[in-house]
């Protein structure tokens, strides 16, 4: 032992003598093994992290120390205490494990080759992945927590007898060598908690965390500890006394911090059992008075991180426990905590990806809280973009603040790009501020365009903004400035041209006046048609085309449309979301096989030829938009709609919702006719038949001027009769246009409710009538709430009664018509067949 002491204490580097120290340790008498182990552990643990390397860890002496740590834990499980030598040996073993954890963390931050990584992984795994050692560690942790629970309840219950069944012969032999110098019980518990704390931190490293054997046993053990009453008791004490991690007992550090950290990293289905305890702790935390200057408790930081990790696997459980409600009172303080803001943002984003989660957060008032915090924490713009909807924009104060903050941040992006373009501080070792500003700007412009600019109201506010600067002018100036800079990232140019395209699609005359005044911009866009990337070329051509269409009225005959009657109808289906491509393909095949239509399915992200697209639109008889969240900000589909709306002869457009829970309110898609999958075939057939009838009546259509003048010369009765052709069809087959005409024909008996009713098609109108007849009182309140959110007006009771009366009258009349039709159907069959033959002959003559 003296020789070991001399090598460990007097030698300048005991690492050089590891083999000699190991030989001397094996030669020690039994009574000197533990003191020698303490000397060895002390000498190595005094090394710095830089002095430690994989060769030392791979030495047999390290494995001996790990084995002895297991034996010492077993001795405590058997005896319930430790003598002085055992206490000191376990303490220095804990110090050695602590040093090893620090070294592993340092290796993670260093760039090392794959071979060294594999060596480190193999050595650490061989050293600690031992099933007997892991079981001993878990038994020791469970016994420590059990004893602490017993002390808290002043119980004399002991579980030592339960462990005696697991004692090995080696343990019994070691037990006979204990000395009479017993350590204090408080010191024994202290060193035991420190030892298991260091080992759990060590097992939290990714190398050991990836091992199934270790994770399964340790996670189960630690979850039992966290589900014990001791966890809530220590948490309450920690929060009420407002302690820091430096002032609390190692017992609390182990249970409140180390166990929580490990369970956060190794989420299992059993981890959800902690939610009730987490809810109790958060409730206690909310009741404690908080100062605005106080830092967020490290325990709360860990709980929020655990909640976020649990939300990745079980969003519904987090919503059901209403855990996010406890964050609202201290939301501003939480966002000011640098080490938790990312977890809060990730939690909100994760929950906002589902309809239920979005409604839950909105109900808790997170839209207002997040909006007020975005000025200081820009990362919160992402969850806000997922939560905001058209109803929020009807709140004047919120809308003004939102637009102000959006415009200010956008202006700041333009200014930072202008400042960074003059940055000459770049060198080979540090990234320049220019690159950082560019990446931040790209991220912001993408988020702005794909989320906030999906609302028409926000687009108009950007275009009409006139305080100090004009946003559109700044956008144009920045684009022209960047295109002259050879060091500009192409991605930034792409994003900004796409942003300009979004603004150009607005119906506001201001945007077109601004764009036309920039002759240099128009020249730049024309140059892009030949000398740019495909995305920029496509967007540039679309912007120029939109400007050209706005300036002049294009006659569709200039594209050789309908010079003769089209014998095969062409339908263009537009899809912007590849995740729903299979559904669109199914719809295309159904129309192609069952109805024998000519179908073109256009995925906007894959469209490469602008001219080919225009030709398809000009030859089409109908366009079908497969609406989704992504289509709300898809410039190409929006351009198609804008292009069609500027033609002298409008192509019918139908919209079918392919994404469940997609909200179209406030977007350019909101006012398009919406059909469902069941009635899509009937609606297409109705529109195509109407087009065919128009072609037969007006085969040589040159312009719409004669039609307009003819309509103006019609009497009111003729117009009313022409608009009521829909009354000849069953109500379930009505389109939303038919419902609108029916509403107008009621002569204003329920004007206030018309914005809600006009959005329905025939089948939905029938369902509304059924609900009104079943539960009229409840339906009145529902319609009133919906109307308040949309228009700010309430439903007059008289108009509600009128709506019910009109619906009853409509359905009864249609039922009577069906009964009358059924009785005369047989007699009219021959007449009907004869009329059809005559109509076909007359149509053939017209074609010839």
GUTOR-858839 format. One record per residue (C-alpha): residue in three letters; z, x, y. Coordinates in steps of 0.1 Angstrom, whole numbers, plus 2048, in hexadecimal, padded with zeros to 3 digits. Layout:
REM GUTOR-858839
ALAZXY ...
***
This chain:
REM GUTOR-858839
UNK800800800 UNK80781D818 UNK7E582B811 UNK7D6809819 UNK7EA808839 UNK7DE82A843 UNK7B982183D UNK7BD800850 UNK7D180C86D UNK7CA831874 UNK7A583186B UNK78D82C888 UNK778816873 UNK787806853 UNK7647F884B UNK75A81B83F UNK77681A825 UNK7717F7816 UNK76A8047F3 UNK78981A7F4 UNK79F7FE802 UNK7937E77E7 UNK79C8007CC UNK7BE8057DB UNK7C47E07DD UNK7BC7DB7B8 UNK7D57F77B0 UNK7F17E87C4 UNK8107DB7B2 UNK8137B57B2 UNK82F7B57CC UNK8197C87E5 UNK7F97B37E1 UNK80079A7FC UNK80C7B4816 UNK7ED7C880F UNK7D87AA812 UNK7E77A3834 UNK7E07C783F UNK7BB7C4834 UNK7B77A2845 UNK7C77AE865 UNK7B17CE867 UNK7907BC862 UNK79979E878 UNK7A07B6895 UNK77B7C1894 UNK7647B38AF UNK74879B8A6 UNK72E7B68AE UNK73F7CE894 UNK73C7B4878 UNK71C7B4864 UNK70E7A4844 UNK7167C382F UNK73B7C1836 UNK73B79C82E UNK7287A280E UNK7427BC803 UNK7587B37E5 UNK7777B57FA UNK76D79680E UNK7697837EE UNK78C78E7E3 UNK79B782804 UNK78A760800 UNK79875D7DD UNK7BB7657E9 UNK7B874B804 UNK7B27317E9 UNK7D073E7D5 UNK7E773C7F4 UNK7DC7187FA UNK7E47107D5 UNK8067217D8 UNK80E70A7F5 UNK8036EB7E2 UNK81A6F57C6 UNK8387017D9 UNK8366EC7F8 UNK83D70C80D UNK834730811 UNK849750812 UNK84576A82D UNK82A77F81B UNK816761812 UNK819754836 UNK80C775845 UNK7F077982C UNK7E4755833 UNK7E675B858 UNK7D077A858 UNK7B8769840 UNK7B474D859 UNK7AD767874 UNK79277785E UNK781755859 UNK78274E87E UNK77076F884 UNK75676786A UNK74F74587B UNK74A75789D UNK73277088C UNK71D75487C UNK71A74289E UNK70F7628AE UNK6F4766893 UNK6E674489C UNK6E074F8BF UNK6CF76F8B5 UNK6AB7728AB UNK6AB780888 UNK69078286E UNK68D76B850 UNK698785837 UNK6B978B849 UNK6BE76584C UNK6BA761827 UNK6D277D81F UNK6EC76E836 UNK6E874C827 UNK6EB759804 UNK70A76E80B UNK71D75281D UNK713739802 UNK71F7507E6 UNK73F7577F9 UNK74B733801 UNK73871B7EA UNK7507197CE UNK75A6F77C1 UNK77E7017B8 UNK7837107DB UNK7756F17EC UNK78B6DA7D7 UNK7AA6EF7E0 UNK7A16EE805 UNK79D6C8804 UNK7BD6C37F1 UNK7D06D880A UNK7C16C4827 UNK7CA6A3817 UNK7EE6AF810 UNK7F36BB833 UNK7E769A842 UNK7FC687829 UNK81B69A832 UNK815695857 UNK811670852 UNK83166F83F UNK84368285B UNK835669874 UNK84364C860 UNK86465E857 UNK85C65B832 UNK868672816 UNK84A66C800 UNK83B68B7F2 UNK81A6907DF UNK8236B27D0 UNK8276A37AE UNK8036967B0 UNK7F66B97B4 UNK8096C9797 UNK7EF6BB77F UNK7D56D1790 UNK7E86F278E UNK7D870E77C UNK7EA729767 UNK7E2743782 UNK7F572D79B UNK81372C786 UNK813751781 UNK8107567A7 UNK82C73E7AD UNK84575679A UNK83D7717B3 UNK84975F7D3 UNK8637727E7 UNK8847657F4 UNK87876B818 UNK86D747820 UNK85974083F UNK863724857 UNK85470384D UNK8456FE870 UNK83472086E UNK82771884B UNK8176F8857 UNK809709875 UNK7F8724861 UNK7EB70B848 UNK7DB6F6863 UNK7CC715872 UNK7BE720851 UNK7AE6FF848 UNK7A26FB86C UNK79071D86A UNK781714848 UNK7746F2854 UNK764702872 UNK75471B85A UNK747700844 UNK7386EF863 UNK71F70A866 UNK6FC6FF85C UNK6FB71783E UNK71970782D UNK7136E483C UNK6F26E2829 UNK7036E6808 UNK7076C57F6 UNK7266CE7E2 UNK7396DA801 UNK72F6BE817 UNK7366A27FF UNK7596AD7F7 UNK7636B881A UNK75569A82C UNK767682815 UNK78869481A UNK785696840 UNK77B671843 UNK79B668830 UNK7AE67D84A UNK79D66B867 UNK7A3649858 UNK7C9650856 UNK7E1642870 UNK7E866687B UNK7C666888B UNK7CC64B8A2 UNK7EF6568AA UNK7E56798B4 UNK7C766C8C8 UNK7DD6548DB UNK7F666F8E4 UNK7DA6878EE UNK7CA66E905 UNK7E9661915 UNK7F768391C UNK7D568F929 UNK7D86AF916 UNK7BE6CB912 UNK7B56DC8F2 UNK7C86FB8FC UNK7E96E88FF UNK7EA6D48DE UNK7F66DC8BC UNK7DF6EB8A2 UNK7E46CC88D UNK7D46B68A9 UNK7B96D08AE UNK7B06CE889 UNK7B06A8887 UNK7A369E8A9 UNK7896B98AE UNK77F6CD88E UNK77F6AF877 UNK76B69A88F UNK7526B5895 UNK74C6BA870 UNK748695869 UNK730692887 UNK71A6AC876 UNK71C69D853 UNK716678859 UNK719663839 UNK71A63D834 UNK740641831 UNK74264F854 UNK73C62B861 UNK760623855 UNK76C637874 UNK75E61E88C UNK77D60888D UNK793626895 UNK77A6328AF UNK77B60F8BF UNK7A16108C1 UNK7A26338D1 UNK7876298EB UNK79B60A8F3 UNK7BA61F8F9 UNK7A663790E UNK79861B924 UNK7BC60E92B UNK7C7630938 UNK7C363495E UNK7A864E966 UNK7A3663985 UNK77F669990 UNK78568E990 UNK79369096D UNK77D6A0953 UNK77468B935 UNK78B691918 UNK77D6A78FD UNK78768D8E3 UNK7726738F5 UNK75568C8F6 UNK7576908D0 UNK75A66A8CA UNK73A6638DF UNK72767E8CC UNK73266F8AB UNK72864C8B7 UNK7056598C0 UNK70166989E UNK70C64988D UNK6F36358A2 UNK6D6649893 UNK6DE63A870 UNK6EF619879 UNK6E760A89C UNK6F35E8892 UNK7165F5889 UNK7196058AC UNK70E5E58BC UNK7245CF8A7 UNK7435E48B0 UNK7395E28D5 UNK7426068DA UNK72B60B8F8 UNK7405F290B UNK75C60B90D UNK74662591E UNK73D60E93C UNK75D611950 UNK75B637950 UNK73563B94F UNK73164F96E UNK74D667963 UNK73D66B941 UNK71B673950 UNK72B68E965 UNK7376A0946 UNK71C6BA93E UNK7236BC918 UNK721697912 UNK70568A928 UNK6EA69390F UNK6FC6808F3 UNK70066190A UNK6DB662913 UNK6D26658EE UNK6EA6498E4 UNK6DB6318FE UNK6B763A8F5 UNK6BF6358D0 UNK6CD6138D5 UNK6B26098ED UNK69760E8D3 UNK6A15ED8C3 UNK69F5CA8D2 UNK6C45C38C9 UNK6CF5E48D7 UNK6BC5DF8F7 UNK6CB5BC8FC UNK6EE5CA8F4 UNK6EC5E590F UNK6DD5CE929 UNK6F85B5923 UNK7125D0929 UNK7025D894B UNK6F45FA943 UNK6D55F5958 UNK6E95F5978 UNK70061196D UNK6E3628961 UNK6CF621981 UNK6EC62C997 UNK6F164C982 UNK6CC657981 UNK6CE6679A3 UNK6E6681995 UNK6DB682971 UNK6B568196D UNK6B767F947 UNK6C365B94B UNK6A0650956 UNK69664F932 UNK6AF634926 UNK6AA621946 UNK68461F93F UNK68B60F91E UNK6A55F692B UNK6945EA94B UNK6805CA94A UNK66F5B1962 UNK68F59C966 UNK6A05BA976 UNK6845BE990 UNK68C59A99C UNK6AD5A79A9 UNK6A55B39CC UNK6C05CE9D0 UNK6BA5DD9AE UNK6945DD9B2 UNK6965EE9D4 UNK6AD6099C8 UNK69860E9A9 UNK6786129BC UNK6886299D6 UNK6966409BB UNK6756409A8 UNK6616499C7 UNK6796639D3 UNK6796759B1 UNK6536739B0 UNK6516829D3 UNK66969D9C9 UNK6526A69AB UNK6356AA9C3 UNK6496C09DA UNK6576D59BE UNK6336DB9B1 UNK6286E59D4 UNK6456FD9D7 UNK64170C9B5 UNK61C7139BB UNK62772D9D4 UNK64173D9BC UNK63A7629B5 UNK65A7699A3 UNK64B768981 UNK65078696A UNK64E78C945 UNK67378793E UNK67C767950 UNK668746952 UNK65C73E975 UNK668720989 UNK643715989 UNK643710964 UNK6646FD965 UNK6586E7981 UNK6386E096F UNK6496D594E UNK6626BF961 UNK6466AF975 UNK6316A8955 UNK64F698944 UNK656682963 UNK633677969 UNK62F66C945 UNK64F659945 UNK646649967 UNK62363E95C UNK62C632938 UNK64B61F941 UNK652616965 UNK62E611970 UNK6295F8955 UNK6375DF96E UNK61E5D3988 UNK6395CF9A2 UNK6425F49A1 UNK61E5FF9A2 UNK6185EB9C2 UNK6375F99D2 UNK62B61D9CB UNK6096159DA UNK6176049F9 UNK63261DA00 UNK62F629A24 UNK651639A2D UNK64B65DA39 UNK630664A1F UNK617652A0A UNK61C6579E4 UNK5F86529DB UNK5ED66B9F5 UNK6066859E8 UNK5F967F9C5 UNK5D56859CF UNK5DE6A49E4 UNK5F26B29C7 UNK5D56AD9AF UNK5BC6BD9C6 UNK5D46DA9CC UNK5DA6E09A7 UNK5B56DF99E UNK5B06FD9B5 UNK5CC7119A3 UNK5C0723984 UNK5E4726977 UNK5EA701976 UNK5F16F2954 UNK5D56DC948 UNK5EF6C493B UNK5FC6BE95E UNK5D96B696B UNK5D469D94E UNK5F468B955 UNK5EE68897A UNK5CA67C976 UNK5D866295E UNK5F2658978 UNK5D6654992 UNK5C363E97A UNK5E1627976 UNK5E362299B UNK5BD61C99E UNK5BF5FF987 UNK5D55EB99F UNK5C65CC9AF UNK5D45D79D0 UNK5B95DE9EA UNK5CF5FA9F9 UNK5CA6119DB UNK5A460F9DD UNK5A5615A03 UNK5BA6349FE UNK5A46429E2 UNK58463C9F4 UNK59064FA13 UNK59566E9FE UNK57167A9FB UNK57D69B9EC UNK58F6889D0 UNK56F6759C8 UNK55C6959C7 UNK5766A59B1 UNK574687999 UNK54E68A997 UNK5516AF98F UNK5686A6973 UNK54D693962 UNK53D6B3957 UNK5576CE95B UNK5786C394C UNK58B6B992D UNK58369991B UNK5A2686928 UNK59C69094C UNK577688949 UNK57E66693B UNK59865D955 UNK58366A971 UNK565655967 UNK57B636963 UNK58A63B986 UNK56863F996 UNK55B621983 UNK57860C98F UNK5716159B3 UNK54D60E9AF UNK5545EC99F UNK56C5E39BB UNK5525EA9D6 UNK5365D59C9 UNK5315B79B3 UNK51E5C0993 UNK5075A6984 UNK50B5A795E UNK4E55A295A UNK4E25C6966 UNK4EF5D0944 UNK4D65BA932 UNK4F15A2927 UNK4E7581918 UNK4C258591F UNK4BF5708FF UNK4D855C8EB UNK4ED5738D6 UNK4EC5698B2 UNK50957F8A6 UNK52957F8BB UNK5385A18C3 UNK55E5A38C6 UNK56F5C28D4 UNK5935C78C8 UNK5A75E08DC UNK5C65F18CE UNK5DC60B8E0 UNK5F76118C6 UNK5ED6248A7 UNK60D619895 UNK5FF5F6894 UNK5DC60188A UNK5DF5F2867 UNK5E65CF875 UNK5C75D288C UNK5B15DD86F UNK5BD5BF85B UNK5B45A8878 UNK5925B887C UNK58A5B4857 UNK596590857 UNK57E587874 UNK56259B865 UNK56458C842 UNK570569848 UNK55D561869 UNK54157B866 UNK545587889 UNK53A5A9895 UNK55A5BC89C UNK5615DC8AE UNK5845EA8AA UNK58B6028C7 UNK5AA6188C6 UNK5AD6238EA UNK5BD6458E2 UNK59E64E8CD UNK5846418E5 UNK56E65E8F1 UNK54F650900 UNK55363C920 UNK52E631921 UNK52F6248FE UNK54E610906 UNK53E600924 UNK51F5F790E UNK5365E78F4 UNK5485D290F UNK5275C691E UNK51A5BB8FC UNK53A5AA8F2 UNK5415858F1 UNK5665888F0 UNK5815A38F4 UNK5A25A28E0 UNK5BF5B78EC UNK5DA5C08D2 UNK5F75C08EA UNK6145D88E5 UNK62C5EC8FB UNK6146098FB UNK5F75F3907 UNK60B5EA927 UNK60560D934 UNK5E4615922 UNK5CB61C93E UNK5AC617929 UNK5B55F491E UNK5C05EC941 UNK59F5F994E UNK58C5E3935 UNK59E5C5943 UNK5985D0967 UNK5735D695F UNK56E5B4950 UNK5805A296C UNK5685B2986 UNK5495A6974 UNK536588980 UNK53757995E UNK55957C94E UNK55E584929 UNK57A570919 UNK599584912 UNK5B357B8F8 UNK5D458D8F2 UNK5E758E8D1 UNK60959D8CF UNK60C5B78B2 UNK62E5C68BB UNK64D5B28B4 UNK6645AF8D3 UNK64A5BD8EB UNK6505B090F UNK6315AB923 UNK64259C942 UNK6395AF961 UNK61C5C2952 UNK5F75BC957 UNK5F65AC935 UNK60E59093F UNK5F457794C UNK5DA57B930 UNK5D655F917 UNK5ED5658F9 UNK5E55598D6 UNK5F755D8B5 UNK5EA56A894 UNK5E8546885 UNK5D25388A1 UNK5BE5578A9 UNK59F54B895 UNK59F5298A5 UNK5A25388C8 UNK5865518C3 UNK5705368B5 UNK57851F8D3 UNK56F53A8EC UNK54F5448DA UNK5445208D7 UNK54951B8FC UNK53553B904 UNK51952E8EC UNK51950D8FE UNK51651D91F UNK4F9533913 UNK4E7514906 UNK4EB501927 UNK4E351F93D UNK4CD536929 UNK4BF547948 UNK4E054E95A UNK4DB567976 UNK4FB563989 UNK51954D98C UNK5105419AE UNK4FE5229A2 UNK51B51998B UNK53451D9A8 UNK51F5079BF UNK51A4ED9A3 UNK5404EC99E UNK5454E79C3 UNK52D4C99C3 UNK53F4B89A6 UNK55449A9AD UNK57A49C9A6 UNK575484989 UNK55A499979 UNK5704B997C UNK58D4A696D UNK578499950 UNK5694BC94A UNK58B4CD94A UNK5994B4931 UNK5824BC914 UNK5A14CC903 UNK5AF4A98FE UNK5964A48E2 UNK5A74BF8CD UNK5C94BD8BB UNK5E54CB8D0 UNK5EF4E68B7 UNK5CC4F58BD UNK5CF4F78E2 UNK5CE5198F3 UNK5E4523911 UNK5C7519928 UNK5C74F6919 UNK5EC4F391E UNK5E74FE942 UNK5CC4E3948 UNK5E34C9938 UNK5FF4D4950 UNK5E84D096E UNK5DD4AE961 UNK6004A1962 UNK5FE4A1988 UNK61D4B598F UNK6374A297C UNK6484C2972 UNK63C4DC98B UNK65B4F2989 UNK6584F5963 UNK6334FD962 UNK637523964 UNK649521942 UNK634506932 UNK61251693C UNK61B535928 UNK61A521907 UNK5FD5198F0 UNK5F94F88DD UNK60F5008BF UNK62B50D8D5 UNK6284ED8EB UNK62D4D78CC UNK64C4EC8C2 UNK65A4E88E6 UNK6564C38E3 UNK6694C28C2 UNK6854D78D0 UNK6884C18EF UNK68B4A28D9 UNK6A54B28C2 UNK6BD4C28DB UNK6B34B88FF UNK6D34C3910 UNK6D44E6901 UNK6AF4EB908 UNK6B44E192C UNK6CD4FD932 UNK6B651691F UNK69850D935 UNK6AD50F954 UNK6BA53294B UNK69753E943 UNK689530964 UNK6A553F978 UNK69D56196A UNK67755E96F UNK67454C991 UNK69754999E UNK69452399F UNK6A850998B UNK69A4EC977 UNK69D4CA988 UNK6A94B0970 UNK68E497979 UNK6734B0971 UNK6834B8950 UNK683493947 UNK65F491952 UNK6554AE93B UNK66549D91D UNK65347C926 UNK63148D92A UNK6354A0908 UNK63F4808F6 UNK62246D905 UNK60A4898FC UNK61448C8D8 UNK6164678D2 UNK5F34638E1 UNK5E447F8CC UNK5F446F8AD UNK5E444E8B5 UNK5C345F8BA UNK5C5470898 UNK5CD44E887 UNK5B043E898 UNK59945A88F UNK5A345986A UNK599434868 UNK577439876 UNK57045B867 UNK55C44E849 UNK54543985E UNK53E455877 UNK53647085C UNK51146885A UNK50D465880 UNK51F486885 UNK50949886C UNK4EA48A87D UNK4F649689F UNK4FC4B9892 UNK4D94BB883 UNK4CA4AF8A4 UNK4E04C88B7 UNK4D54E58A1 UNK4B04DC8A5 UNK4B44DA8CB UNK4C64FB8CB UNK4AA50B8B6 UNK4904FE8CE UNK4A350E8EB UNK4A452F8DA UNK47F52E8D2 
***
